Amino acid sequence: MGTMTIRDIAKKCKVGVSTVSRAMNNHPDINPETKEMILKVIEESGYIPNKSARNLKITESDTVAILVKGIGNPFFSGMIDVIQKKAQQHSYACILQPVEPFENELDKALEMVQEKKLKGIVFLGGNFRHHREKLQKLHVPFVVSTAGRAEDFGVPMAAAVSVDDFAESHKLVDYLCRQGHRRIATLTSADTDLSVGKLRFEGYLKALRDHGIQPDENLIFKLRGDSDHFSITSGYELTKRALAQHRDFTALFAVADTLAVGACRALYEAGIRVGRDCAVAGYDGLEIGQYYSPSITTIRQPVEEIAKETADILFDMILDGKEPESRTFQGELVVRESTEPAE
């Protein structure tokens, strides 16, 4: 029985491999009767798995990777932790691979699949818009998390989990407009960003037009392509630039909370009261925005739910051969001290 694999157990129990893995690792997300049946089959087979279930591992390399573009972004920290724990529950090793701003995340993934014999990949961050021909070279299941829909990629191994960045951004800017603000500046990503930043910027434009406001190019401040993506420093510097150019605005929408925090600091140094003199709103729902003074209005993303769904979809594809899915979560408009009505 020493050569028995997790697939043998799954076949005998008529369940998926991931279900067997959850039973062996005492995972709560499994029917108690199914768990009891699986453990009984293992025992009757004369095989008792150890705590890590190493003796029932699949014979190939059981390793997945998380490729992160923007490793310094605190939004990803909680997601990485959840995904790594999920991998451990399935007795998989998990490689955390930062991707530099100038690097192509798909090239890095193709390189790692060959060198590390990966079984699956999670992509966090980045501008995930690649030619379909190149995506088809990635022959392992992968999930693009927080950056689009599976149908956008058009390849059989691609899944996606995210919020609707366009709709949620529209929701936030619509709120600012209903507060009486007409001149709403934005801190947004570079023109080369064809992913999250682009969707949030388009939501901003649509909300303005829905309120009969013509977007003003003089109130749009974009990151440089080579700058630190969505950082506090970038938000500070962009806002300093806006103030130096004497642009007139009563509200500012930053496409990330980190940018909003930097913006608040620049406004404070200029003697502008955040909230009263200039409303500021961000996006993501980071903890820092809650405890900044004044606390920052934002769109809160359900980080833990997104990360859990990302990992579950990946391992369903790896272990059970399930088809890739596209899952979209709703964000939550959290109104705080930084956005007062226009005077």
C-alpha positions, 0 to 999 in steps of 0.5 A: 500500500506504500505506493498508494496515491491521493488519486487512488483514495479519491477514486475509491471514495468517488470524490475529488482529490481536493476533498480527500486532501481536506479530509486528511488535513482536518479542513472544516470545509467538508461534509462530516459524513464524507470526511468520515467515509474517506478516513475509513477507506484510508484505514481499511486500505491499511494506510494511515496518513501522517499529519502532513499526508506526505505519503499520499502525495501525488508523485509529481512536484506539488508546488504552486507559485504566487507572482506579485507585481507590487510586492510593497502594496499592503493590499496583497499582504492579507491575500498572500497569507490566505493563499499560502495557508490554503496551499499548506492544507493541500500539502503543497509548497508555495513559492512567493515570487516578486515581479519587478515593475519592468518585468513581464509577469507572463515571461516570469511565469513561463520560466518558473513553470519550466524550472520549478515544475509548477502545478499552478500559479496565482497572479497578483497585480500587474497589467495582465493583458497579454497576447492570447498566443503567448498565454496559451503557452502557459500549460498549467492552471492559473488564476488572475486575482484582482485584475480581470475576468477569465473570459478576457484572457480567452485561454482554457487554463485561465481563471479570474477572481476580482471585484468589478473595478469599473462599477465600484469606482463609478459608485464612489465618484457618483457619491462625490458628485451627489455630495455636490462636487463638480471639480473632482481631480483624480490620481490614477495609473499610467497610460500603460496600465491596461488592467485595474487602474484603467478600469477604475479610471474609466469608472471615474470618467463615466460617473462624471459624465452621468452627472453632466460633468465634462472630464477636465484633462487638467484634473487628471494626474497620472503615474509615470510608467516607471514609478512605484505603482500605487505607493504613498510616495506617488500619491504625495508627489502627484498631489504636490504637482497638482497643487504647484500647478494651481489646479482648482478642485474640491474633491480628489479621487485616488484609485488606491488608498495608498495614493489617497494617504499620500495625497492627504499629506500633501494637502495638509502641508499646503494648509488645505483641510482634508474633508472640509476644504477638499474631499479625498477618497481612495479605493481598496479598504486598507487598514491605514485609511481607517486610522489616518486622520481624517479617516479616508472614504474608500471602496472596501474590497473583501480581501479574505473572500477574494483570496480564499476563492482564488485558492479554492478555484486554483486547487479545484483546477489542479486536483479535480480538473475542474473548468476555470471560473470567473468570480466577481465580488461586490465592494462596499462604499465606506464613508468616513471623515475625508469626504464632506459635502461641497460648500 
